Amino acid sequence: MPLNEAPPSRSAHSSHAQTATDPWSDAGERSLDAESPLTAAQRRRYLATRALNFVLAVLALLALLPVFVLLALLVKLTSRGPVFYLQERVGLDRRGPGPDAQNHRRVTDLGGRPFTIYKFRTMHVDAERHSGAVWAAQADPRVTSVGRVLRQYRLDELPQLLNVLKGEMNIVGPRPERPTIFAELRSHIAEYPLRQRAKPGITGLAQINHHYDRSLDDVRTKVSYDLEYIRRQSLREDLRIMLKTIPVILLRRGGW
């Protein structure tokens, strides 16, 4: 999610966040190493989804290798700093839902398992040193000239195919957020933590239907799309969203 800052000061978590209905009761996305056991149907669905994502990620990386090289050169030659931008994000919540679950092993509740996401760098080095994290905006002065093009066509997200290979992400799923912003958003939006019941993705139902986030209302809209995706999650739905992502990229819909 191209949201670069949390909303104003964090408040106590909404009590509704703990009582909101979990839409993911049979989505089959739970990891095989989760403590809550999988049914046979969920296990088959998980393995099929993992196999599809792994194969597609390998094929995409091979096919796009010349593009990766070209983009890496453009990023490196046009601005100071590394080619890739690495950042911690919140991933799949592998714990059983509900306050009585017996698998709450983390001392700090981040909302899901943290992982490092990979992106092509689109901003100047230390872009947030003075401003801090802020909402994404058009004509953002922190964004490089090449980075602006990468964002418009969502090409900065391509390195996340490596996250898919590692099993940290799927090609389709809710976009992952960084821990500090996640903590803020779940204090403002009761249903926000429910997004973590699916593995995060490079694209998703929210991304093909809505633009970059500019306010909390944008986040709420995307959360509703994310929960709708989780309710009807299937291989067919994933393939449908992948196909609909193509015109979003080519026509620069919602990208800045």
N, C-alpha and C positions, 0 to 999 in steps of 0.2 A: 504494500500500500504506500503510495507516495506521500503519505502524511508524514511531515517532518517534525511535528511537535505535538505534544499532548495539549489538551485544553488547559485553562487556568487551574490553579491550585487543586491538588488532589483532596477529595473528601472521603469520608468513610464509605466502605463498600455498601452498595444498596442491599437491603435485606432481600429484595426480590431476586437478586442474582442467585441466591441459594435455593429459591423455591421455583424458579422458572422451569418449565417443562423441557426435558432433554429430548430433542428431536431425533437423536441418533441411535435409538435403542436397538436397531437391527441393520445398521448401515454396513457392518462388516469391515470397518476400517481399522479396528483396534489391532494393535501390534501383537504378533505371536508371542512376545515375551511379556505381555501384560499379565498381571496376576489374576485378573478376572478371566475365567476360561472362555474360549471360543466354542461356539457350536460347530458342527461339521460343515454346515452351510456357510457360516461366516469364515471359516478357515479356507474353504474353496474360493470364496469371493476375494478374500485377502490375497491369496496366492495368484489368482488370475489378474487382479489389479496390479500387483507388484510385477508380475511377468510382463504385462502390457507396458507399464511405465518404463521398465528397464530396457526392453527391446526398442521402444520408440526413442528413448534418450540416447542409446548407442547409435541408432541410425541417424538421428538428428545431428549428433556431434560429428559423425563421419561426413555427412553431407554438407554441414556448415563449417567445416574446418577452414576452408579458404576465407570465409566471412569472418571467422574469429581472428585470423591472422591480420586481415585488413583492418578490422575495428581496433585491434590491439595497437597496431602501428599508428592509426589516426589519433587514438587517445594519448599515446606516448609522445608523439611528435608535436602535438598542438597545445599541450599544457604540462606544467611541472607536476610530478607525482607518479604514483604507481598506476599500472594499467587497470588492476582490479580493485574493487572496494569490498572489504570484508566487514560484516557487521553481525552482531548477535541478534537472533530472532527467536520468538517463542514458537515451538513446534507442537506436535501432537500431544494431547493430554492422554497418557496411557493409564491413568488411574480410574478405578471404578467410580461412577457417578454417585452422588449422595453423601451426606455428612457421616454416614456409618460405614463407608467403605474402609476396608482393612489394609489398603495399600498406599496410604499417604506417607511416603518415605522422605519427601523433601522437607527440610527445615523451613525454607522460604517457598511460599506458593507462587511460582512464576506464572502459573496458568497452563503450563505444558513443558515439554522437554526443550531446553535451549539448544540451539545449533548455530553454526556460522554460515551465513548466506553469502553467495558470491554474485557480484555484479560488475559490469564495466563501470569504471569511475566516470561520473557525469558532472561532478562539481569540482571546483578548485579545492586544493588542499587546505584543510582547516577552515572550510567554508562556514562552519557553525561556531567558530571561536568567539566571535563578538555578538552574533545574533542569537546563539543558542538554536535549539530545534524550533522550527516554525512550520506553519502549514505550507504545502506546496502551492506555488502561484505561477501564473503565466509570466513570461519575461523575467524569471527569477535571476537576479544578478549573480547568484552563487554558481549558476550552471554555466559550464563552458560552451563554446560554440558547437563543438562536436557533440558534447553531452546533450544539447538541446535536440539535435537530430536523433540521437539514440533514444531519447525519451519519447519523442513523437511517434517513433515506430516500434517502441518497446524493445529495442535491440539490446538495451542495457541489461535486460533480464536473461539473456541467452546463457550466461555462465551457470545459471541455476540448474541447467541440465546435469551438471556435476552433482548438485544436491539430490537430484532425482536418482542418479546412479548409486549414491551412498544410502538411499532409502530414507532421507530426511524430508523429502518433498515428493509430491506427485506432480505430474504435468498439470492436472486440474485439481483445484481445491481452494479454500479460502487463503487469501494472501497473508503471510506471516508478518507480525509486527514486532518491534523491539520491546524488550521487557518493560522499560520505563513508560513507554507510551501505552503498552498493553495494560499496565496497572492503572493508568489514568482513565483509559476508555472503559474498563470494566466497572469503575466507580461511577461512571455517568450513564452507562448503557447496561441494563441488567442482563440482557441476553448475550452480551459480547463474549463471555468465556465459553459459551456453547459452540462457538466456531471451532474451538480446539478439538472437538470430537471427530474431526476429519483431518487427515494429514494436509498440511498447507500445500499450495500449488503455485505454479508459474502463472497460470491463467485460471479463470473461474467464471461462474455465472455472474458474479458482481462486476467483473472486469469487462465482460462483453456487453453489459447493460448500463454501466454508469462510468462517469469520468473520474479523474483524480479527485481525491478528497480536498475540500476547501473549508469544511466546517463539520461540526458534530452531526448535523443533519445528513450530510453526505455519508458519514460513517454509519449512521442508523439505517440508511437506505441499503448500503452494502451488506450490513449484517442481516437484513431481511432476505436478501438474495442468497447469502451464504447458508442460512438456515434452511431455505427452500432447497438449495442444492443438496444439503445433507439428508433431507427428508426423502429425496428421490434419487439418491446416489446409485449409480450403476455403470457398467462398462459402456452401455449405449449412451447414457447421458454424458459421460466423459468424452466419447467420440463426437457427440453433437456439439459440445462446447469447444472442443479443439477445432472443428471445422468452422464454427462461427467466429473463432479468434482470428482467422486469416483475413477476412475483410476489415476487422477492427484494426489490425496492424497496417494493412495496405492503405486504408483510407484515413489512417491517423485519428480514429475516433477516440476522443477522450484523453489523448496523449498531448503533453506539452513539451 
